[in-house]
Amino acid sequence: MWPLFTEKWGSWRSLDLNLSSLPFTDPVTGLPTFHERLPSPLLLYGFSKEVVEYPGYWPSKVRVCGFWFPPKEWQFSCNDCAEISASVSSGSSNKQNELCSIHLSLQVFIEFPATELPIFIGLSSIGSMGFLRNPYAFLRVLGTALDISGSRFILFSAGYEPLEAAIDSYAKEASSCPEQTQRSNEGVSLFGGRLFCFSGSVPYNWLFPRCAAAIHHGGSGSTAAALLAGVPQVICPFMLDQFYWAERMYWLGVAPEPLKREHLVPDKDEDFYIKEAANMLVRALDYSQSSEVKTRALQISNKLSNEDGVLEAVHLIKEELRSCR
């Protein structure tokens, strides 16, 4: 996939590493140098053999380490929450379920009522990449799905300004019906308090175990976090490897068939398209909450919990360095 990122990756290679901007080319002439290739270098993959098949025909220098998860405290947008998480990780605090006061509204939404876990929805950078052309229609789909299913949703807007503007607009329109919207500095609750819209950042490995399911775009990080948390997934892929992960999760039995784009983010704001999309989303959610899918998600989570992809990667790098001396 490196050609997709040539501009930034090429400058990093040439300026920081003193290599040619493109692999297998001469740094001065730019001509190919395939004939001068050295033996295959060590290649580390940050995914699990429990999730992606590791065929025997792969080169001997390829290693599959397990998923690479950063420390939880690195993923908070709030320094106070990061400090709480770090103290928990070090064993100096037992505040396992607490966030700081800035995220109080999110935590309250998650925990009450305790008998009904919310469903996470996050599309990461899909909006900024041009795939969320009608945020208002997207919100209408979620509102209609809530009416049909009676669930609760947590929507991460990922800082996408058009979506956040649509949320604010929806909140203002509903201000004449106070029961339909609630405002706070930490987020906005819509649709009778059943949709909590949040623009900050909270680690998925903290949030997902507190959710009934995760609706996302099929990015490798979101997919891995949901697998580790043992929660069912509903995936709507948009580009590149997202289609692979969406199909793979369905094949593994932890997700329904991938949603089509128009079944989550329709471009048209007409009632017919909104209802059709909402019905498809609810069907996918119903499938994800079956006992078979929940059981399979927990089985894979238990297997992944025995892996430490980062530690394995570090071990392999050290081993390679020792062999080169």
N, C-alpha and C positions, 0 to 999 in steps of 0.2 A: 504493500500500500504506500510505500515511500514516495512515489511520484506525485501523490495528492498533496504532499506537504513539502515539495521541493524548495519553494522559495525560502521558508524559514529554516528548514533543515539544512539546505545547501549553504546558507550563510554561516550557520553554526559549525558545520564541518570545516569550511574554509577559514573562518576568522578565529575560531577557538581551538580547533584541532589541527590546523595547518594541513588539511587534506584537500583533495579535489572536492569541488562542490557536489559532484555526482559520483556515486560509487563506481569502481572499475573504470575510471577514466584518468588520464594523465592530468595532474594539477596545472601544468603549463599549457599544453596543447589542447586539452579537452578531448583527445582521441581515446577510443576504447583501449583497455588494457586487459581484456579477458584472458589473453594468453599468459599473463604474468600472475594470475590469481594464485594465492597461497592455498594450502589445504584449508578445508572448511573450519571456520572459527567456532568457538563455543556459542551456541544459540540457546538462550533461556526463554521459555514460555511461561507467562504468568497466569496460567489457568490449571485446572485440576484434571487429572486422568479420570476422575469419577464423572466428569462432565463432558470432556472432549476426548474422543478416541485417540490413542497413541499408536499408530500403525507401525508394524515392524520394519517397513521399508524406509522409514525416515533415517536420515544420516545419523551416524553414531554420535556426532557432536551435538545433537539436539537433546535438550533436557526439558522436561515438563515439571515445574516446581510446585505447582499449586497456586491458587490465587494470591495476589499481592495486595494485602489490605494495610493502609496506613494506620498509625495509631489514632484512636478515636479522638484524642484531644487536638489533633491537627485539623480536624474537619469542622470545628465550630466557628461561626462568624463572630461569636461573642467570647471575649477573653475570660470573663468570669466563668462561663460554662466550661471552657477549656481547662481552667484551673481546677474546677470541681472534678472533671473527668480524669485529669492527671493525678489528682490526689487519690481517687478511687483506684486507678490502675496501680499506683505505688503501694496501696494498702493503708494509707494514712487517713482514709475516710471511708465510711460505710454508706454514703449517700448515693446508693446505686441508682435510685429512681428519680433523682432530683436534677433540675436545671436551675439556673439563676432566675431572679425575679423578672428579667427582661423577657424570658420565654414562658412566663407563668401561664399566659392564656393558652399556649400550645399544649402545655402539660395538663392543664385542667380539661381541655377538650379531649385529650387522649384518655384520661382516667375516668371521666364521668360521661355517661354511666359506665360503671365497671363491667357490666354484663354485655356490652356491645363494643367490640373493637372497631376502630375506624379503618377506612381503606385509603391507602396512600395513592396520590396521583402526582407524577412529576415527569416532565418531558425534557428536562435539562436544557440544552442549547437549541432544541428543535425550533423554537420560536425565532431566535436570532438568525437561524439559517434559512428562514423564509417559508417554513412549512405550516405556521400557524397564522394564516391570512385573516381569519375572522375570529378573534378571541371572544367576541360577544356570543357568537354561535356556539363556541366551545363551552362557555359557561351555561348557556341554555341547555345543551346536551346533559351536562352534569346535573343541573337542576331538575330536568325531566327524569333522569335516571334515579335521582333521589326520591322523587315522587313515586316511582314505580317500585323501587326496591325497599325503601325505608331505611337505607344504610346511612352511614356518616362518612364524609370524605375529608381528607386533608390534601389541599392543593398547594404544591410548591411552585411558585411563579418563576423561580430561577432568575429573578431580576429582569425579566423581559418586560420592558416598559409598556408596549401596547397591551399586554395581558393585564398588567397592574392597573393601567388606565381603565380597561374594561371592567375590572373588579370595582374600582372606585366609582365608575359611572353606574354600575349595577347597584352599588350600595346607596348612591344618592337617589336613584329612582325608587328604591325600596324604602327610603327614609320616611315616606308617608305611612308606611306600615312597619312600625318599630319591631314587630315580632319577626319580620323577615330579614333583618340585618342588625348586627351588633358591631360596633367599632371599638378598637383599642389600639394602642401604640405598637402592639406586637403582631397584629393581624386583623383580618376582617372576617366576620362570620355572616354567611348569607343563607338564604332558604331556610328560615326558621332555626338558625343555629346548627344546621346539619352539614354545612360546607365551611370549613375553616381555611382561609387563604393566607398563606405565610410566605414571606419573601426572604427570610433569613436562611441560615445554613445550619443544619443539625445532622450529625453523622447517621448514615443509614443503619449502621450496626447498632445504634441506640434506638432508632425510630422503628425499623421494620419489625423487630420482635413484639412491638406494641400495636401492630396492625394486623388486620384479618387477611389482607392481600396487598399487593403492590401493582399498580397500573403504571407502566412506563414505556419508553421508546425502544427498549432492547439494547441500550448501550452495555458494553461489557462490564463496567463498574456497577451499574444498577442491577444487572442480572446476577453478578456474583454476590452482591450484598443480600439480595433476596434469597438466593440459594443458601447462604450461610445462616440467615435468620430462620430458614425453614418455613417461609410463608409462600402461599400460592402466588402466581404471577399472571397478569393479563398484559400482553405485549402488543403494541401497535408500532411496527417498524417503519422507518422513513427512508433510510439510506444505508449503503455500505454493509458492514458486518451486522447491523441490527436485524436484518432479515435472517441471517444465519442463527443468531442467538434466539430469535423468536421461534424459529422452526425447531431448534434444538431443545428448547424448554418444553415445547409441545410433545416432542418425541420422548423426552425423559418422563413425561407425565406430571409435570408441576405447573402446567399452564394449558389453557384451551388453545385452539387454533388461533394464529395471529389475527388481530383485528386489521381490517383495511383502514387506510387513512381517513376516508370519509365517515367511518363509523366512530371516530373519536373527535376529529377536528374538521367538520364539514365546512366548506367554503360558503355554502348558502344558508341563509338565516330563515328559511321558510319552514313552516310547521311540519310539513311532510318529512323533510330531510332531518329535522331535529328529532322527531319521534322515532324515525327509522334508526338513527344513530344511537339514541338512548336505549332502544329495545335490544339492539345488538350488544351494547355494552353490558346491559343487565344480564343477558343470556350468558355472556362470557364470565361475568362475576358469579353467576349461579353455578356454572361449571367448575370454577375455581374453588368453590366452597364445598364441593363434594368430598365425602370421606376419603375416597381414593386419592384425590389430588393432595389433600392435606397430609395424608399418611406418607405419600411419596416424597413430598417436600421435606418432611421431618426426617425421613430415611437418608436423603442426600445431605441434609444439614448435619446429621450425626457423623457421616463419613468425612465431610469437610472440616469438622471441628477437630479432627485428629491431624490436620495438615497445618504447616506453617510455611507458606510459599516464600516469604521474605527470608526466613532463616535458611531454607533449603537453597535459595539463590545465592546467598552469601557463602554458604558452605561450598557450593559448586565453583564459585569464582575463586575462593581461596585454594581449592584443590587444583584448579587450572593454573593458578599462579605458581604453585609449588612445582607442578609438572614442567613448567617453562624455565625453571632455574637451571 
